[in-house]
Amino acid sequence: MKAPLHTEEIRYDMSQFYSLKSAFEELLGHRVYMRLKETADLADWKDEVQRLLRAVRMAMKSTVEIADDDWFAQIDTILTRGESETSVSKTVTGLFASLSATLTRLVFLQIGFLPFGRRGQMKTIPITKEWWTLNRVRTVQYVQNSKQRQVAQTLRDKRKASEQVGESES
């Protein structure tokens, strides 16, 4: 019998999972980063992952203006499954795996559709245009009006200014 695979335990170390802590800070605020920074346990991580999934659900519902009902139902199914899987995770590794799986499914659904039923077709799905053009069910279109372009430019300018301040402090 094989020994179980190693799962990483939570250490009280700011550098552990830093990229995820940083993403949580960008999305959910500095207070969340401070909560996770060095003393978070599995329950804290679960709370913030659940909060992130709720934010994703809210963002999808309040941002996507034109989509078919099936798309919204699939989004809801994916997020509900993710919330369920993350809530029962027994390790931080399992928690992050569930979160990653949920977000991966969402990415492909947002591109067009989540390709189902490929498990038995081939040993490995080739990374070719024929397999990965996902516009058979729906086409994604991003549009931007002039006001949105102005807001985007303002945000880019603020980001650039913030990065320059950060570089000068280093």
Secondary structure, DSSP 4 states (H G I P E B T S, - for coil): -PPPPP-PPP-S-TTTTHHHHHHHHHHH-HHHHHHHHSS--HHHHHHHHHHHHHHHHHHHHHH--S--HHHHHHHHHHHHHHHHHHHT-SSHHHHHHHHHHHHHHHHHHHHT----S-TTT-SS---SHHHH---SS--------HHHHHHHHHHHHHHHHHHHHHHHH-
